[in-house]
Amino acid sequence: MRVEVTIDKTKPPPSGAIEALTIELSKRVNRQFPDAVIQVRYASANGLSVLRGRKTDRDLIEEIRQETWESADEWFSTE
């Protein structure tokens, strides 16, 4: 399975956030889907794509992505 998260390039996050999000999201998603490959990149809009996954997989990954983003204070530091 391949998971791609896109972030709106007109509203970039702080420096290092893309890399940190990729690492944290990979940890969390790989607990449920060990074969998943995670990519976070800039695009023209925010989005989530799940390739070679079921609808229920996408829904679960969306929940994981949301929880990861909401808990950024715990895993991301700008220092």
Contacts in CASP RR format, 6 or more apart in sequence:
PFRMAT RR
TARGET T0000
AUTHOR 0000-0000-0000
METHOD contacts of the structure
MODEL  1
MRVEVTIDKTKPPPSGAIEALTIELSKRVNRQFPDAVIQVRYASANGLSV
LRGRKTDRDLIEEIRQETWESADEWFSTE
1 33 0 8 1.000
1 35 0 8 1.000
1 36 0 8 1.000
1 37 0 8 1.000
1 50 0 8 1.000
1 51 0 8 1.000
1 52 0 8 1.000
1 53 0 8 1.000
1 57 0 8 1.000
2 36 0 8 1.000
2 37 0 8 1.000
2 39 0 8 1.000
2 49 0 8 1.000
2 50 0 8 1.000
2 51 0 8 1.000
2 52 0 8 1.000
3 25 0 8 1.000
3 29 0 8 1.000
3 36 0 8 1.000
3 37 0 8 1.000
3 38 0 8 1.000
3 39 0 8 1.000
3 48 0 8 1.000
3 49 0 8 1.000
3 50 0 8 1.000
3 51 0 8 1.000
3 61 0 8 1.000
4 38 0 8 1.000
4 39 0 8 1.000
4 40 0 8 1.000
4 41 0 8 1.000
4 48 0 8 1.000
4 49 0 8 1.000
4 50 0 8 1.000
4 51 0 8 1.000
5 21 0 8 1.000
5 25 0 8 1.000
5 38 0 8 1.000
5 39 0 8 1.000
5 40 0 8 1.000
5 41 0 8 1.000
5 47 0 8 1.000
5 48 0 8 1.000
5 65 0 8 1.000
6 40 0 8 1.000
6 41 0 8 1.000
6 42 0 8 1.000
6 43 0 8 1.000
6 45 0 8 1.000
6 46 0 8 1.000
6 47 0 8 1.000
6 48 0 8 1.000
6 49 0 8 1.000
7 13 0 8 1.000
7 18 0 8 1.000
7 40 0 8 1.000
7 41 0 8 1.000
7 42 0 8 1.000
7 43 0 8 1.000
7 46 0 8 1.000
8 42 0 8 1.000
8 43 0 8 1.000
8 44 0 8 1.000
8 45 0 8 1.000
8 46 0 8 1.000
9 42 0 8 1.000
9 43 0 8 1.000
9 44 0 8 1.000
12 42 0 8 1.000
13 21 0 8 1.000
14 76 0 8 1.000
14 78 0 8 1.000
15 78 0 8 1.000
17 72 0 8 1.000
17 76 0 8 1.000
18 40 0 8 1.000
18 41 0 8 1.000
18 42 0 8 1.000
20 75 0 8 1.000
20 76 0 8 1.000
21 40 0 8 1.000
21 68 0 8 1.000
21 69 0 8 1.000
21 72 0 8 1.000
21 76 0 8 1.000
22 38 0 8 1.000
22 39 0 8 1.000
22 40 0 8 1.000
24 68 0 8 1.000
24 75 0 8 1.000
24 76 0 8 1.000
25 38 0 8 1.000
25 40 0 8 1.000
25 64 0 8 1.000
25 65 0 8 1.000
25 68 0 8 1.000
26 36 0 8 1.000
26 38 0 8 1.000
28 64 0 8 1.000
28 67 0 8 1.000
28 68 0 8 1.000
29 36 0 8 1.000
29 38 0 8 1.000
29 61 0 8 1.000
29 64 0 8 1.000
30 36 0 8 1.000
30 38 0 8 1.000
32 60 0 8 1.000
32 64 0 8 1.000
33 57 0 8 1.000
33 61 0 8 1.000
36 61 0 8 1.000
48 58 0 8 1.000
48 61 0 8 1.000
48 62 0 8 1.000
48 65 0 8 1.000
50 57 0 8 1.000
50 58 0 8 1.000
50 61 0 8 1.000
68 75 0 8 1.000
END
